[in-house]
Amino acid sequence: MLTPQFYLTAFVFLAALLVVARMVIIEKRPRTDLNPRLIPTTPVLIASGFVALLALIHLVNLIGIHTGRH
Protein backbone atom coordinates (compact mmCIF):
# COMPACT_ATOMS: atom_id res chain seq x y z
CA MET A 1 0.00 0.00 0.00
CA LEU A 2 2.75 2.49 0.89
CA THR A 3 4.48 2.65 -2.47
CA PRO A 4 6.32 5.59 -3.99
CA GLN A 5 3.22 6.24 -6.11
CA PHE A 6 1.15 6.57 -2.92
CA TYR A 7 3.63 9.04 -1.41
CA LEU A 8 3.78 11.11 -4.60
CA THR A 9 0.00 11.24 -4.88
CA ALA A 10 -0.33 12.16 -1.20
CA PHE A 11 2.20 14.96 -1.72
CA VAL A 12 0.27 16.28 -4.74
CA PHE A 13 -2.99 16.06 -2.76
CA LEU A 14 -1.57 18.01 0.18
CA ALA A 15 0.05 20.60 -2.09
CA ALA A 16 -3.22 21.14 -3.94
CA LEU A 17 -5.07 21.51 -0.64
CA LEU A 18 -2.55 24.10 0.52
CA VAL A 19 -3.02 26.07 -2.70
CA VAL A 20 -6.81 25.88 -2.29
CA ALA A 21 -6.55 27.11 1.30
CA ARG A 22 -4.26 29.98 0.33
CA MET A 23 -6.50 31.07 -2.54
CA VAL A 24 -9.55 31.03 -0.26
CA ILE A 25 -7.70 33.22 2.24
CA ILE A 26 -6.75 35.65 -0.51
CA GLU A 27 -10.33 35.69 -1.86
CA LYS A 28 -11.79 36.44 1.59
CA ARG A 29 -9.36 39.27 2.37
CA PRO A 30 -10.94 42.70 1.88
CA ARG A 31 -9.67 44.72 -1.07
CA THR A 32 -7.84 47.94 -0.25
CA ASP A 33 -7.70 49.28 -3.80
CA LEU A 34 -9.17 48.55 -7.23
CA ASN A 35 -5.97 47.27 -8.82
CA PRO A 36 -6.31 43.74 -10.19
CA ARG A 37 -4.41 40.95 -8.46
CA LEU A 38 -1.27 39.60 -10.09
CA ILE A 39 -2.57 36.01 -9.87
CA PRO A 40 -6.23 35.40 -10.74
CA THR A 41 -7.35 33.50 -7.67
CA THR A 42 -10.62 32.00 -8.90
CA PRO A 43 -9.20 29.97 -11.82
CA VAL A 44 -6.28 28.82 -9.67
CA LEU A 45 -8.75 27.83 -6.93
CA ILE A 46 -10.88 25.80 -9.33
CA ALA A 47 -7.90 24.10 -11.01
CA SER A 48 -6.18 23.17 -7.75
CA GLY A 49 -9.48 21.95 -6.30
CA PHE A 50 -9.90 19.69 -9.34
CA VAL A 51 -6.35 18.37 -8.94
CA ALA A 52 -7.00 17.71 -5.23
CA LEU A 53 -10.20 15.81 -6.09
CA LEU A 54 -8.43 13.65 -8.67
CA ALA A 55 -5.56 12.97 -6.27
CA LEU A 56 -8.01 11.98 -3.53
CA ILE A 57 -9.77 9.54 -5.87
CA HIS A 58 -6.40 8.10 -6.88
CA LEU A 59 -5.36 7.70 -3.23
CA VAL A 60 -8.60 5.87 -2.46
CA ASN A 61 -7.98 3.56 -5.43
CA LEU A 62 -4.40 2.93 -4.29
CA ILE A 63 -5.67 1.93 -0.86
CA GLY A 64 -7.82 -0.71 -2.53
CA ILE A 65 -11.30 0.74 -2.62
CA HIS A 66 -12.73 0.50 -6.14
CA THR A 67 -14.36 3.75 -7.27
CA GLY A 68 -15.17 2.94 -10.89
CA ARG A 69 -17.82 0.81 -12.56
CA HIS A 70 -17.86 -2.91 -11.75
C-alpha positions as CSV (number, residue, x, y, z in Angstrom):
1,M,0.0,0.0,0.0
2,L,2.7,2.5,0.9
3,T,4.5,2.6,-2.5
4,P,6.3,5.6,-4.0
5,Q,3.2,6.2,-6.1
6,F,1.2,6.6,-2.9
7,Y,3.6,9.0,-1.4
8,L,3.8,11.1,-4.6
9,T,0.0,11.2,-4.9
10,A,-0.3,12.2,-1.2
11,F,2.2,15.0,-1.7
12,V,0.3,16.3,-4.7
13,F,-3.0,16.1,-2.8
14,L,-1.6,18.0,0.2
15,A,0.1,20.6,-2.1
16,A,-3.2,21.1,-3.9
17,L,-5.1,21.5,-0.6
18,L,-2.5,24.1,0.5
19,V,-3.0,26.1,-2.7
20,V,-6.8,25.9,-2.3
21,A,-6.6,27.1,1.3
22,R,-4.3,30.0,0.3
23,M,-6.5,31.1,-2.5
24,V,-9.6,31.0,-0.3
25,I,-7.7,33.2,2.2
26,I,-6.7,35.6,-0.5
27,E,-10.3,35.7,-1.9
28,K,-11.8,36.4,1.6
29,R,-9.4,39.3,2.4
30,P,-10.9,42.7,1.9
31,R,-9.7,44.7,-1.1
32,T,-7.8,47.9,-0.2
33,D,-7.7,49.3,-3.8
34,L,-9.2,48.6,-7.2
35,N,-6.0,47.3,-8.8
36,P,-6.3,43.7,-10.2
37,R,-4.4,40.9,-8.5
38,L,-1.3,39.6,-10.1
39,I,-2.6,36.0,-9.9
40,P,-6.2,35.4,-10.7
41,T,-7.4,33.5,-7.7
42,T,-10.6,32.0,-8.9
43,P,-9.2,30.0,-11.8
44,V,-6.3,28.8,-9.7
45,L,-8.7,27.8,-6.9
46,I,-10.9,25.8,-9.3
47,A,-7.9,24.1,-11.0
48,S,-6.2,23.2,-7.8
49,G,-9.5,21.9,-6.3
50,F,-9.9,19.7,-9.3
51,V,-6.3,18.4,-8.9
52,A,-7.0,17.7,-5.2
53,L,-10.2,15.8,-6.1
54,L,-8.4,13.6,-8.7
55,A,-5.6,13.0,-6.3
56,L,-8.0,12.0,-3.5
57,I,-9.8,9.5,-5.9
58,H,-6.4,8.1,-6.9
59,L,-5.4,7.7,-3.2
60,V,-8.6,5.9,-2.5
61,N,-8.0,3.6,-5.4
62,L,-4.4,2.9,-4.3
63,I,-5.7,1.9,-0.9
64,G,-7.8,-0.7,-2.5
65,I,-11.3,0.7,-2.6
66,H,-12.7,0.5,-6.1
67,T,-14.4,3.8,-7.3
68,G,-15.2,2.9,-10.9
69,R,-17.8,0.8,-12.6
70,H,-17.9,-2.9,-11.8
